[in-house]
C-alpha cells in the first residue's frame, strides 16, 4: 500500500491562532513530502470559503486527500499522518476528528432517528474508530478526492459540498443545518463511508482552550497542561 498525499486547507477572517500556525508547521516538517500544498481562503462567509477551498483543491494536480482544518485548532505533529492512515486502512470517504465545540459537545455526529438532523455523539472514548457516522465538525475533516468529485456531480451549484441545507425536524418544522452538517448529510445520502476518529489530541482555542472531557487522561499522558472545561464528566454506569 503506497503512502497517500494530502493538501491542507483552512479559512479565516483575517486572524489565525498561533497554536494552529505552529501545529501546521510542525506537522508539515514531520510528514515531509506527503503534504503537497496548503490552501488558505480568507473570507467572512464560511460556506463560501469552504467550497472555494474544495474547488482549489480539485484544480490542483491530483492528490489523494484534502484535510480541512479550522484556524483555531491545535494538534500534534503526527495528527495528519494518523488521520490519513485511518482513511486508507478503513477505506473511508470522510474521516472526522473530534474536538470540543463552542457548546462543549463533541464534534462527531450521529443521525437523529426521527429526522435528517444530526445529534452530537456522547460517551466517546480515546483512540477509537466510530463507523456509520452521519456528520462532523470541519475543524478537522479529511476528505477523499474522488468522493469530492462525485459530490460535485451529485449536487448542483453554486455550492456542491458545503451549504446550509433545509431539512424537517421530527415535528415537521423546517430547520437550516450548518454547512459542515450539511456536508455530512450530503455524503450520507450518497452512501459515503464516514468515520469518526478520536485518536488525535485536538485543542479548540475559543475564548479559552477546550478539549473533550474524555481526552483528559490523554492530555496528562502528553504532559499537556490542558484540562477539559465547560461540561460535566460522564458518570460510569454500573452493569
C-alpha positions, 0 to 999 in steps of 0.5 A: 500500500503506497503512502497517500498525499494530502493538501491542507486547507483552512479559512479565516477572517483575517486572524489565525491562532498561533497554536494552529500556525505552529501545529501546521508547521510542525506537522508539515516538517514531520510528514515531509513530502506527503503534504503537497500544498496548503490552501488558505481562503480568507473570507467572512462567509464560511460556506463560501470559503469552504467550497472555494477551498474544495474547488482549489483543491480539485484544480490542483494536480491530483492528490489523494486527500484534502484535510480541512482544518479550522484556524483555531485548532491545535494538534500534534505533529503526527495528527495528519499522518494518523488521520490519513492512515485511518482513511486508507486502512478503513477505506473511508470517504470522510474521516472526522476528528473530534474536538470540543465545540463552542457548546462543549459537545463533541464534534462527531455526529450521529443521525437523529432517528426521527429526522435528517438532523444530526445529534452530537455523539456522547460517551466517546472514548480515546483512540477509537474508530466510530463507523456509520457516522452521519456528520462532523465538525470541519475543524478537522475533516479529511476528505477523499478526492474522488468522493469530492468529485462525485459530490460535485456531480451529485449536487448542483451549484453554486455550492456542491459540498458545503451549504446550509441545507433545509431539512424537517425536524421530527415535528415537521418544522423546517430547520437550516443545518450548518454547512459542515452538517450539511456536508455530512448529510450530503455524503450520507445520502450518497452512501459515503463511508464516514468515520469518526476518529478520536485518536488525535489530541485536538485543542479548540482555542475559543475564548479559552482552550477546550478539549473533550472531557474524555481526552483528559487522561490523554492530555496528562499522558502528553504532559499537556497542561490542558484540562477539559472545561465547560461540561460535566464528566460522564458518570460510569454506569454500573452493569 
